[in-house]
Amino acid sequence: MCTTCGCGAGEVKIDGENADHEHEHVHADGTRHSHGHAHEGDHGHEHAHTHEHRYAPAHAHAPGMGARRMVQIEQDILAKNNAYAKQNRERLAERGIFTLNLVSSPGSGKTTLLCKTIEMLRGKASVSVIEGDQQTDQDAERIRATGAPAIQINTGKGCHLDAHMVGHAMEKLDLPEDSLLMVENVGNLVCPAAFDLGEAHKVVILSVTEGEDKPIKYPDMFRAATLMLLNKCDLLPYLSFKVDAAIEFARRVNPGIEVIQVSATTGQGMDEWLKWLEVGARDTVTKKLATVDALKRRVAELEAQLGAR
């Protein structure tokens, strides 16, 4: 499943139901076998979803398999994931849905932050949520308690969401046009960095209880993110966390990363975060309308050409 750590998928479930997808198993000698079937989604088109399981990490010394073969398998897995991510991105763009992939280590407070965000956006924007955890639907239930629709994905032994899981979950959600979709990934600062889900941005949440050196310990995640939310800032008086160092480390690996200091408990920084969301959502809708206008102009041009014949 994972090109980084080589974890297996176990049994993937979306809101308690087994996800229909093809499984391809890669053995230590490089041979493969697959089984599965195509899935017809709610939108009337078929998705031949393929999900790969790999049981040795890219740096492992698997008997009978050289480094070049391991790299090729990794490239194949990511290429398939990126194809599904492209489909997701196109579907979301057509409907003007601003989508974020929220990533962090476990315990960063992202579910609490997400609940607070939904509450503050009530009456201003429509928010839907896809929740990723290895087991339980507790976080999805917390989201639903705010009134927002949420779909739970349980990844089993898997350590992150991938694009075809998210595509299945999107089919189960009645996503309104010109809305927000928040994908709360499995708590992990390593593997989700490599997997595009079709989101507009990755937003990494770093809690001040974790240590300011996380950006340089896990650089791929912070390099992949557009925004870092420095969370639980209300606890700073009780900690030795160095805010300036955390921001400097984040910008050392990603000079363009934006940073907002927040606290879902006190509300610190939440207005700035909501403003960031508002700008992103507005830009997404503007791009959708521009695409629609361009298509209308092209249709008018073709009709004029046909009429002139």
C-alpha positions in Angstrom: 0.0 0.0 0.0 2.5 2.6 1.1 5.6 3.5 -0.9 7.3 4.9 2.2 6.9 2.4 5.0 5.5 -0.6 3.1 2.5 -1.0 5.4 -0.4 -3.3 4.4 -3.9 -2.0 3.8 -5.8 -4.6 5.9 -9.5 -4.1 5.3 -10.4 -0.6 4.1 -13.9 0.5 5.1 -15.8 3.6 4.1 -18.4 4.4 6.7 -18.4 0.8 7.8 -18.7 -0.7 4.3 -15.9 -2.6 2.6 -14.5 -0.5 -0.2 -14.7 -2.1 -3.7 -11.3 -1.9 -5.3 -8.8 -4.1 -7.0 -5.9 -5.4 -4.9 -2.5 -5.9 -6.3 0.0 -7.8 -4.2 3.7 -7.3 -4.8 5.8 -10.1 -3.4 9.4 -9.9 -2.3 10.6 -11.4 -5.6 8.8 -8.7 -7.5 6.0 -10.9 -8.9 2.4 -9.6 -8.6 -1.1 -10.9 -8.6 -4.3 -9.0 -8.5 -8.0 -9.4 -7.9 -10.9 -7.1 -7.9 -13.6 -5.4 -10.0 -14.6 -2.1 -11.5 -16.8 0.1 -9.4 -19.6 2.2 -10.9 -20.0 5.4 -9.0 -23.1 7.6 -8.3 -22.1 9.8 -11.2 -22.8 7.1 -13.8 -19.2 6.5 -14.8 -16.9 3.6 -14.0 -13.9 3.7 -11.8 -11.5 0.7 -12.1 -9.9 1.5 -8.7 -6.6 -0.2 -8.1 -5.1 -0.5 -4.7 -1.6 -1.9 -4.2 -0.2 -3.6 -1.2 3.6 -3.6 -0.7 5.1 -5.3 2.3 8.6 -4.0 2.2 9.7 -0.3 2.3 11.6 1.2 -0.5 14.9 1.1 1.5 14.5 -2.5 2.5 16.7 -5.3 1.2 14.0 -7.7 0.0 15.3 -11.2 -1.0 15.5 -11.5 -4.8 14.6 -7.8 -5.5 17.2 -5.1 -6.4 16.9 -1.5 -5.6 15.9 -0.6 -9.2 13.0 -3.0 -9.0 11.9 -1.5 -5.7 12.0 2.0 -7.1 10.0 0.9 -10.2 7.2 -0.5 -7.9 7.2 2.7 -6.0 6.8 4.7 -9.2 4.0 2.5 -10.4 2.0 2.9 -7.2 2.4 6.7 -7.1 1.6 6.9 -10.8 -1.7 5.1 -10.3 -2.5 7.2 -7.2 -1.8 10.4 -9.2 -4.2 9.3 -11.9 -7.0 9.0 -9.4 -6.0 12.3 -7.8 -6.3 13.9 -11.2 -9.8 12.6 -11.6 -10.8 13.8 -8.1 -9.3 17.3 -8.8 -11.2 17.6 -12.1 -14.5 16.6 -10.5 -14.0 19.1 -7.6 -12.9 21.9 -9.9 -16.0 21.4 -12.1 -18.2 22.0 -9.0 -16.1 24.8 -7.5 -15.3 22.8 -4.4 -12.3 24.1 -2.4 -10.6 21.0 -1.0 -7.9 20.8 1.7 -5.9 17.8 2.9 -5.3 18.3 6.7 -2.2 16.4 7.8 -0.5 16.1 11.2 0.9 13.7 13.7 -1.6 12.1 16.1 -2.8 14.3 18.9 -2.2 17.6 17.1 -5.7 18.7 17.8 -6.9 18.8 14.1 -10.3 17.3 14.8 -11.0 19.9 17.5 -9.7 22.6 15.2 -11.9 21.3 12.4 -15.0 21.3 14.6 -14.3 24.9 15.7 -13.9 25.9 12.1 -17.2 24.4 11.0 -19.0 26.1 13.9 -17.5 29.5 13.0 -18.5 28.9 9.3 -22.1 28.0 10.1 -24.4 30.1 7.9 -21.4 31.4 5.9 -20.2 28.3 4.0 -21.1 24.7 3.5 -18.5 22.3 4.8 -18.2 18.5 4.2 -15.6 16.2 5.8 -13.8 13.0 4.9 -12.3 11.5 8.0 -9.3 9.1 7.9 -8.4 6.8 10.8 -7.1 3.3 11.0 -10.1 2.3 13.2 -13.3 3.7 14.8 -15.7 6.4 13.6 -15.3 8.6 16.7 -13.9 11.6 14.8 -16.6 11.4 12.1 -19.2 11.4 14.9 -17.7 14.5 16.4 -17.9 16.2 13.0 -21.5 15.2 12.5 -22.4 16.6 15.9 -21.5 20.0 14.5 -24.2 19.5 11.7 -21.7 19.0 8.9 -21.9 15.8 6.8 -18.9 13.4 7.3 -17.8 10.1 5.8 -15.4 7.9 7.8 -12.7 5.9 6.1 -11.0 3.2 8.2 -7.7 2.2 6.6 -7.1 -0.9 8.7 -3.3 -1.4 8.7 -2.8 1.5 6.3 -1.1 4.6 7.5 -2.6 7.2 5.2 -5.5 8.0 2.8 -5.0 7.6 -1.0 -6.8 9.2 -3.9 -9.0 6.3 -4.8 -10.3 6.0 -1.2 -11.2 9.7 -1.3 -12.8 9.3 -4.7 -15.1 6.5 -3.2 -15.9 8.7 -0.2 -16.7 11.7 -2.5 -19.3 9.6 -4.2 -21.1 8.9 -0.9 -21.2 12.6 0.0 -23.7 15.0 -1.5 -21.1 17.7 -2.1 -22.8 21.1 -2.8 -21.3 23.3 -5.5 -19.1 26.2 -4.4 -18.5 24.6 -1.0 -15.6 23.4 1.2 -14.3 19.8 1.5 -12.0 19.0 4.3 -10.1 15.7 4.3 -8.7 14.9 7.7 -5.9 12.4 7.0 -4.6 9.7 9.2 -2.3 11.1 11.9 1.1 10.6 10.4 3.8 13.1 9.5 5.5 10.8 7.0 3.5 8.8 4.5 0.6 11.2 3.6 3.2 13.6 2.2 3.7 11.4 -0.9 0.1 10.9 -1.8 -1.9 13.5 -3.7 -5.6 13.2 -3.0 -6.8 15.7 -5.5 -6.8 18.5 -3.0 -6.0 22.2 -3.6 -3.6 22.4 -0.7 -2.1 20.3 2.1 -2.4 22.1 5.4 -0.1 20.8 8.1 -1.1 21.2 11.7 1.8 21.4 14.2 0.9 21.5 17.9 3.1 23.4 20.3 3.2 20.3 22.5 5.1 18.4 19.9 8.4 20.3 19.7 9.6 23.0 17.3 12.0 20.7 15.4 9.3 18.7 13.7 9.6 20.5 10.4 13.3 19.5 10.0 12.7 16.0 11.4 9.8 15.4 8.9 10.7 17.8 6.0 8.7 16.1 3.2 5.4 16.9 4.9 6.3 20.5 5.6 7.7 20.9 2.1 4.4 19.5 0.6 2.2 21.9 2.6 1.0 25.3 1.6 0.1 26.4 5.1 1.2 25.5 8.6 -1.3 26.0 11.4 0.6 26.3 14.7 -2.0 24.9 17.0 -2.7 24.9 20.8 -1.0 28.3 21.2 -3.0 28.9 24.4 -0.6 26.4 26.0 2.6 28.4 25.2 2.9 30.0 28.7 3.3 26.5 30.1 5.8 25.1 27.6 9.3 25.7 26.4 8.2 25.6 22.8 10.1 28.2 20.6 7.7 29.7 18.1 10.3 31.6 16.1 12.4 28.4 15.8 9.5 26.3 14.6 8.6 28.9 11.9 12.3 29.2 10.9 12.6 25.4 10.6 9.4 25.2 8.5 10.7 27.9 6.1 14.1 26.3 5.9 12.5 23.3 4.2 9.7 25.3 2.5 10.5 29.0 2.1 7.0 29.7 0.7 5.0 28.1 3.5 2.4 30.4 5.2 2.0 30.2 9.0 -1.0 31.0 11.2 -0.8 30.7 15.0 -4.2 29.3 16.3 -6.0 28.0 19.3 -9.4 26.3 18.9 -9.8 26.7 22.7 -9.4 30.5 22.9 -10.2 31.4 19.3 -6.7 32.9 18.8 -5.9 33.2 15.1 -9.2 31.6 14.0 -10.4 34.8 12.1 -7.1 34.8 10.1 -7.6 31.1 9.3 -11.2 31.6 8.2 -10.0 34.5 6.0 -7.5 32.2 4.4 -10.3 29.7 3.7 -12.5 32.4 2.3 -9.8 33.6 -0.2 -9.2 30.0 -1.3 -12.9 29.2 -1.8 -13.5 32.4 -3.7 -10.6 31.7 -6.0 -11.9 28.2 -6.7 -15.3 29.5 -7.6 -13.8 32.2 -9.8 -11.8 29.6 -11.7 -14.9 27.4 -12.2 -16.8 30.4 -13.6 -14.0 31.3 -15.9 -13.9 27.8 -17.2 -17.6 27.8 -17.8 -17.5 31.2 -19.5 -14.6 29.9 -21.7 -16.6 26.9 -22.7 -19.7 29.0 -23.5 -17.6 31.3 -25.7 -16.1 28.3 -27.5 -19.6 26.8 -28.1 -20.8 30.2 -29.4 -17.8 30.3 -31.8 -18.5 26.8 -33.1 -22.2 27.6 -33.6 -21.3 30.7 -35.5 -18.9 28.8 -37.7 -21.5 26.2 -38.5 -24.1 28.9 -39.2 -21.8 30.6 -41.7 -21.4 27.4 -43.8 
